[in-house]
Amino acid sequence: MEHTNGRSKFLNRFIQSINGDFTPLVFQKDLDAMANFDDRQFDGSTLETTDVKMYFGGVKALDGASIKVEPGKLTSLIGPNGAGKTTLFNVITGFLKPTAGQVFLEGREITREPIRARSKMGIARTFQKLEAFNTLSTRDNILVAGEKHNTRTETPTKLEVDALMEDVGLAEYSDITVGTLPTGIARRVELARALATHPRILLLDEPSSGLNESETEEMAQLLSKLTKQGLSILLVEHDMSFVMSVSDFIYVLDFGKIIAQDIPEKIQNDPKVRAAYLGAH
C-alpha cells in the first residue's frame, strides 16, 4: 500500500540518519512509537449530558439536552444555526457552567470541573474558527499542543509527532508556517494538535468547513480510522452528506431541545427531521 511504503521510506531515512550519539534504548523506543502508530488504540470514554439547561437571561440556549457518546463511536449533533450545538460543546468542555443539568465522563460527574482539569481527563476539541499558532511550523504547532498536556501523558517526541503528521497527511507540510497553509490542510493541523494530547474523547466543530470534495473524503476516512482505534468522537457539522457518511448515531437539536435521536438512516428518513434540517418540505 502507498501509505505503508511511505512509512517504510520514513523509517529508512530515520535509520540512515542514526549516528553514534544515539543509544539503543532511545532508538528502540522512538522507532517502536513510529512503527506502531497505525496500530495505536485510544482509551475511548463514555460521555453523557443529562438534562442540561443553559439560560442567558430569558433565552433558553439549551433546554434539557441529554446525549451520550460511546467509546469507538462517532456521534453527531445536528441542527440549524442557533440551535444550541456550540453552547453544548462549551458546557461539555467547561467554557460554560450550565444553569442546570449534569455532565459525566466515564460515570464521573465533571459538571463543575475547570477547563484544564477536563483537558487532563482526556477531553479535546477543535473549533469552527481555526485555532493554531500561525507563525509556527506544522511540527511545532503539534509539539506545543502535546507539551501543554504533559502532566497527563509523556510529552511526544519529535519522532512521534512526525509519525502523527504522516498519519494525518501532513508530512510534506511539517516545516511550513501554518499561517500560509490552505484551509483544508490547516484543518488537519488542528486535528493533529488535538490528537497529540492523547484524547479519550474528541469534540469536532465543523471539521469539513472550507474543505473541497477530495479533502472532505479524506477527513471522513481519517475519522473512521480514529473510531476504529477506539476514540470517542462528538461531531457538530452542517454538511449533511458528510454527517450521514461518518456517523454511528445522530442527535437533532432544535431551540435547545433534542427532538430526535437515532442511526443515520432513520434520521435521514424521518419526515420531521427532513423538513426541518435536510431541506425537504
C-alpha positions, -999 to +999 in steps of 0.1 A: +000+000+000+011+036-007+007+046+029+028+016+041+055+024+016+056+060+028+061+048+064+088+024+053+107+051+035+104+074+065+118+046+087+146+040+063+155+077+063+155+077+101+177+046+103+202+062+078+204+093+100+214+074+131+249+082+145+269+072+174+253+097+198+221+077+199+217+050+225+200+017+215+173+023+242+163+057+228+164+044+192+142+014+200+116+035+220+112+060+192+113+035+164+086+014+181+065+045+186+066+053+149+062+018+136+032+011+158+014+044+153-011+030+128-019+002+154-024+026+183-055+022+203-073+051+221-087+046+255-121+060+245-145+072+271-183+074+275-195+110+277-230+119+288-250+150+294-282+148+314-310+174+312-285+202+305-301+237+306-283+269+297-302+302+300-289+336+290-314+359+306-347+349+291-331+330+262-330+292+266-299+282+246-302+247+260-335+234+274-329+198+288-303+184+264-293+148+271-269+130+248-245+100+251-212+093+232-199+058+233-163+046+230-152+039+195-182+056+180-188+088+161-219+106+174-231+137+156-251+167+168-270+185+141-294+214+139-299+249+124-278+279+134-287+290+169-300+255+179-275+253+208-248+230+194-218+251+202-233+260+236-235+223+244-199+219+233-189+247+256-207+232+285-190+198+279-156+213+277-161+237+307-162+270+289-197+275+303-212+263+335-248+251+329-278+267+346-289+231+354-281+195+344-250+174+346-220+162+325-204+128+331-172+113+318-170+075+324-197+079+351-178+106+370-196+139+372-175+168+358-201+195+355-182+220+377-146+209+368-125+236+352-114+235+316-078+224+323-090+196+345-113+183+318-084+185+293-062+164+316-090+139+318-088+134+280-114+158+266-101+176+235-118+198+209-113+217+177-131+249+168-151+261+138-127+290+136-092+276+132-071+278+163-034+274+158-001+294+161+001+309+126+037+319+130+049+284+139+055+254+116+031+225+115+055+203+135+060+230+162+022+235+165+017+198+172+047+197+196+034+227+216-001+211+219+014+179+233+037+197+257+008+216+272-007+183+283+025+166+296+012+165+331-012+138+319+010+119+295+046+119+283+054+148+261+055+135+225+089+132+209+097+147+175+096+113+160+062+106+174+050+139+160+065+131+126+046+098+127+014+116+136+019+141+108+024+113+083-007+095+096-030+125+091-013+135+058+008+164+070+043+151+064+050+173+034+039+204+054+059+197+085+083+227+082+058+251+066+044+280+087+007+272+095-005+307+086+005+301+050-014+268+046-047+264+028-078+259+049-080+222+042-045+215+054-049+238+084-079+218+095-057+187+096-031+206+117-058+215+142-069+178+143-033+166+148-029+191+176-059+176+194-046+140+188-012+150+202-029+153+236-038+116+236-076+123+240-102+099+252-130+119+236-127+143+208-152+171+200-150+184+164-167+216+154-173+218+117-141+198+106-152+198+069-157+236+068-136+250+039-126+216+025-131+206-011-146+173-021-115+152-020-103+168+013-137+161+028-135+124+018-100+122+033-113+137+065-141+112+066-117+083+061-094+096+089-123+100+114-134+064+106-099+052+113-098+070+146-131+055+158-119+020+148-089+027+170-113+033+199-116+070+201-149+086+211-159+114+188-187+140+191-192+159+158-210+192+150-213+196+113-236+213+087-225+191+057-253+165+059-237+142+033-206+142+055-226+136+087-246+107+072-214+090+059-194+091+091-219+089+120-228+059+141-256+078+159-271+113+155-289+137+178-310+165+164-311+197+184-337+224+179-342+255+201-321+239+228-341+206+228-332+172+214-361+165+191-348+132+175-321+106+181-313+076+160-290+060+135-283+080+103-307+060+081-336+066+103-327+103+110-324+108+072-358+093+066-376+110+095-402+134+079-400+158+108-362+160+106-360+161+069-385+190+069-366+210+095-329+202+086-324+185+053-344+208+031-374+186+024-408+203+027 
